[in-house]
Amino acid sequence: MGLRSDAMEVDFAGWILSCFSNYKPEDLASLTQGLWTIWKARNDKLFNGKSQDSAVAIQNTLKYWTEWLEAHDTPHQGEEQNVAKVWTPPSMNHLKINIDAGWTGAMSTGFGLVARDHNSNMMVVASHMENTRYDPTVAEALGLRWSLFTIRDMDMEDVIIETDSLLVYKAMTTDRCKPAIEPIIQDCKQLSNMFPGISFSHVNKKANNAAHILVSLANEFPSNVWWENPPRAVAEAIFVDAFSTH
């Protein structure tokens, strides 16, 4: 997991004390979660005869830690109430990019992107699928990175990236980032520097419906870009969004 200590030759107590004196709080949290995961794997081996690959143990560590953070990451007072529940168009000369990610099958993850202008007109729609079932938070972060690469290749500049993932939004707009997605978020922040007029917004899932539908269609359209005539379900969602703004 990338955690190291200079006290590797001493007993466990000395090693753990060295870790606690040198690591940042988020590293200590990952370490503690890792030790608990190792303990669970040890018990599973001892009592159930089941061996666990170390890579799986690390993956489980990150998964459990992310779930714990999500369960305890309650919004500040009034924060959730202020989240938009209806899609709204961007200001003139800007494009709003709604993005989403999620599981599309037993072993696949889909990504969706919808770009619209200030008149609610669709500029581009894109979908993508990867044959890996990522942790949900990791999937949302990877979806953001994919979206940034996609709009970069389309020469879009003044954009608002809108996501229903509060964790990804906070990771991009504050210093709060979970260890499981930190490398991906660093990539995203570097990519975002290429856009002179980029900003990020967090919305309710209801205001992100068009992008969500694209995720559900990713198996059918694993790598597609539409400049016009998108899938009917997406076109209908875009129409409903536009109608709700008037």
N, C-alpha and C positions, 0 to 999 in steps of 0.2 A: 504493500500500500504506500510505499515511499517514505515510511517513518523509520528514522534511524536514531541510534544513540551511541555515544562513545563508550558507554559502560557495558559493553556486550560480554566482557569476561567475568563480571561479578555475578552474584546470585540474583534470583528474580527480584527480590525486594530492592536491591541496589539499582537494578535496571529500571524498574518501574518508577522509583523515586527520581532517577535521572531524567526520565521522560517527563514527569510532572513538573520538573524544574525548568525544562527547556522548551516544551511545546506550547503552541498557542491553544486557546480553549477549543477551537474547532478540531485541531489535531488530536487533542486529548479525548474528545468525544468519539472520534473515529477509532482511536486506539482502544478505548473502553468497550465500544461496540464490537470491535474485532476480537477482543479477549473473550467476550461473552459468546460470540459465534463459535470460537474454537472450543469453548467449554461445552456448548451444545453438541458440536460435532464429536467431541471426545465421548460424551455420554451415549450418543447414538451408536458409536462404535462399540463401546463397552457393553451396553445393555441390549442393543438390537442387532449387533453384528454388521452394521452398515458403515462402509468406508466412504468418505467424502473427499473429492478432489480439492486441492488447495485453491484452485481458481474459482470453484463454485463457492467455497467458503468466503472468499473475498467478495464475490458478487453478492452473496447473501448479506454480508456485513454492510455494504453500501445500500442495499435494498432496505434492510431493517432500519438503518440510520435515517434514510430518507423518509420512510413511513413515520418514524417517531417525530421528525421535524415537522412533517405535514400535519400530524395530529396535534402538535402543540403550537403551530404557527397561526395563532388567532389574530385576525385583523384588529388594528387599532379602532377605538370607538368611532363610529361614523364612517370608517373606511369602506366597509362592505356596502353600506347604504348608498354611497356615492358612486359605486360602480355602475356604468351605463348598462341598462338592460335592453336597450333598443339601438340598432345600428344607426349611426349618424354620419353624414358625409364630411369630408375634410374641408378645409378652407380652400379658396381658389388657388390654383397653381400648385396644389399638393395632391398626392395620391395616398389613399389609405390602403394598407396591405393587411388584410385579415389572414391569420395563419392558425393552423391547428395540427395536432398529431395524435395518433392513437393506434391501438391494436386493430388489425384488419383480419386476423386469422390466428391459427394456433402458433405459427412461427413467423409472423410478419407484422410490420409497422408501416402505417400510411401517413403521408404528409399532404396538406392541402394549403393552397394560397389563392386568394382572390384580391385583385387590385381594382379599385374604383376611384373615379374623380369626384370633384365637388358637385357634379350634377347627378351623382349616383350611377353614372354610366360605367359598365364593366370595361376595363382596359385590357386585362389579361387574367386568365385562370390557369392554374397549374396543379398537377398531382404527381406524387412520387411514392414508390413503395420500396422497402428494404426487407430482405428475407431474414430478419432477426426480430425477435420480440423483446424490445427494450423495456426497461423500467419506465413507468409513465412519465416521471419527471425528466429522465434522460431523453425520452422520446420528444418531449416538448422542446428541450434545449436543442436537440439535433434538428428538429423541425425549423427552429429559428435560424440555425446556421444554414440549412438548405435553402431557406427563403432568401437570406441575404446573398448567397451565391447566385440564386436565380434572378433576383432583381438587379444585381450587379451586371450580369450578362445581358440584361435588357436595357442598360444605360439609364435606369431610373435614379433620381437624385433626391428630390424633396419629397420624402415619404414619411408616413406615420405607420409604424408597425404595431398592429393591435393583436393581443393575445388574451385568452381567457385563463392562462396559467399565471397565477399570482406569484408563484415562486420564481419563474423565469423573468417576469416583469421586474420584480425586486432585485434579482441578480444583475439585471442590465442597468438599473437606475440607482442602485445603492451599492454599498460594500458588502451586503449580505448575500452570501452564495454558499450553497451546500456543497460539501466535498465531492459528491457524486457527479456534479455537473460543472465544477469549476474550470477544468481544462476547456470544455466546450464553450462556456461563457467567455473565457478569455479570447478564444477564436472569434466569437461573435462581436466582442468589443473592438477587436482589431479590424474586422470587416466593416463595422459600422463607421469607422473613421474615414472610409472611402466615400461616404455620402455626406455632402456638405450640409444638407438640411434634413437630417433624420431625427425622429423622436419615437418614443414608445408609449403605448397606452394599454391599460388593463380594462377588460370589459367582462360582463357576465356572459356565460355560455350562450344565452339566448341571442345576444348581439353578435355572436360569432358563428351563426348557424350555417352560412354558405360554405365557410372553410371546413366546418365539421362534416358536412355532407360529402365534400371532396375526399376526406379521409376514408369515409365508408365506401367510396368508389375506387379507392386506390388499387384494389385487387383487379378490378376490371380495366382500369387505366393506370398501369404501374409507372409510366413515365410520359406524361402528356402535358402539352401547353396549348391553350386555346386563346386565340386573339378574338374569336367570334364563335357563335354557336356552341356554347359549352354544353355539358350534359344537362338534360331537361330538368332534373331535380335541382341542380345548382342554379340554372336560369330562373326557376320559380322562386328559389330562396332569395336571389338578388332582387327580383321584382317585389317580393314581400317587404324586403328591407327598404327599398326605395319608396314604396307606398307608405310605410310607417313613418317616414320622415316628413310627410306632408299632411 
